[in-house]
Each structure stands twice: as C-alpha cells, then as structure tokens.
Amino acid sequence: MPDDENSDLRAKSDKQQSNSNQPNGLGAVMFVSQMGATIIICVAVGLAAGYYLDKLLGTSPWLLLVFTLLGIAAAFKSIFDFAKKQ
C-alpha cells in the first residue's frame, strides 16, 4: 500500500512539473507585453538622449539618428535575450 501512495504522489508531482513548463495564456500575454514595453523604452531612451545631446552640442540631426539606431539595436538585443530565456 505505501508503495502505491508514493507512486501516486510521484505521478502527481511529475504532472505538475510538466504542466508548469507549458506557458499559459496569461504568461504569454505578460511575455509579449514585456517585449513590447522593452522595445518602446529602448527606442524612447535613444531618441531622448540623441535629442538632448543635439540641442546641447548643436549637431542636429546626427546624434539623434545615431542614438535612435543604438536604441533600436538595444531593443533587438533585448528581444533575442528574452527569446533565449524562453
């Protein structure tokens, strides 16, 4: 009898672990929204830094373009890092 109870507990534990590896609907929505927010923030920081430095140094529009491209590159790197984790 004790062996049957242990095997039932192991089976339930294995089933719970296999279910935890599968993304649920809420987890997928959270993952996609996190990626979207990361893209927006990376590009916005690049734009803001480029705009500010252009106004400060009088190099309009060159630093704006450079920092925007750096923000886009940072966004792509973040997306690839997120994909590796999943």
C-alpha positions as CSV (number, residue, x, y, z in Angstrom):
1,M,0.0,0.0,0.0
2,P,2.7,2.6,0.9
3,D,4.3,2.0,-2.5
4,D,1.0,2.8,-4.3
5,E,0.7,6.0,-2.4
6,N,4.3,7.0,-3.2
7,S,3.8,6.2,-6.8
8,D,0.6,8.3,-6.9
9,L,2.4,11.2,-5.3
10,R,5.2,10.9,-7.8
11,A,2.8,10.8,-10.7
12,K,1.0,13.9,-9.5
13,S,4.3,15.7,-8.9
14,D,5.6,14.8,-12.4
15,K,2.3,16.0,-13.9
16,Q,2.5,19.3,-12.1
17,Q,6.1,19.9,-13.2
18,S,5.2,19.1,-16.9
19,N,2.3,21.5,-16.7
20,S,4.5,24.3,-15.3
21,N,6.8,24.1,-18.3
22,Q,3.9,24.9,-20.7
23,P,3.1,28.6,-21.0
24,N,-0.5,29.5,-20.0
25,G,-2.5,32.3,-21.6
26,L,-1.7,34.9,-19.0
27,G,2.0,34.1,-19.1
28,A,2.1,34.5,-22.9
29,V,0.4,37.9,-22.7
30,M,2.8,39.0,-20.0
31,F,5.8,37.9,-22.1
32,V,4.6,39.8,-25.2
33,S,3.7,42.9,-23.3
34,Q,7.1,42.9,-21.6
35,M,8.8,42.6,-25.0
36,G,6.7,45.5,-26.3
37,A,7.5,47.7,-23.4
38,T,11.2,46.9,-23.7
39,I,11.2,47.9,-27.4
40,I,9.4,51.2,-26.7
41,I,11.6,52.1,-23.8
42,C,14.9,51.3,-25.6
43,V,13.9,53.4,-28.6
44,A,12.5,56.3,-26.5
45,V,15.7,56.5,-24.4
46,G,17.8,56.6,-27.6
47,L,15.6,59.3,-29.0
48,A,15.6,61.4,-25.9
49,A,19.4,61.1,-25.4
50,G,20.0,62.0,-29.1
51,Y,17.6,64.9,-29.0
52,Y,19.2,66.3,-25.8
53,L,22.7,65.9,-27.0
54,D,21.9,67.5,-30.3
55,K,20.4,70.5,-28.6
56,L,23.4,70.7,-26.2
57,L,26.1,70.3,-28.8
58,G,24.3,71.8,-31.9
59,T,24.9,68.7,-34.0
60,S,21.3,68.3,-35.2
61,P,20.2,65.7,-36.5
62,W,23.3,63.5,-36.4
63,L,23.3,62.4,-32.7
64,L,19.5,61.9,-32.8
65,L,19.9,59.5,-35.7
66,V,22.9,57.7,-34.1
67,F,21.2,57.3,-30.7
68,T,17.9,56.2,-32.3
69,L,19.8,53.5,-34.1
70,L,21.6,52.5,-30.9
71,G,18.1,52.3,-29.2
72,I,16.8,50.1,-31.9
73,A,19.9,47.8,-31.7
74,A,19.4,47.6,-27.9
75,A,15.8,46.6,-28.4
76,F,16.7,43.8,-30.8
77,K,19.3,42.6,-28.4
78,S,16.8,42.5,-25.6
79,I,14.3,40.6,-27.7
80,F,17.0,38.0,-28.5
81,D,17.9,37.7,-24.8
82,F,14.2,37.2,-23.9
83,A,13.9,34.5,-26.6
84,K,17.0,32.7,-25.2
85,K,15.4,32.6,-21.7
86,Q,12.2,31.0,-23.1
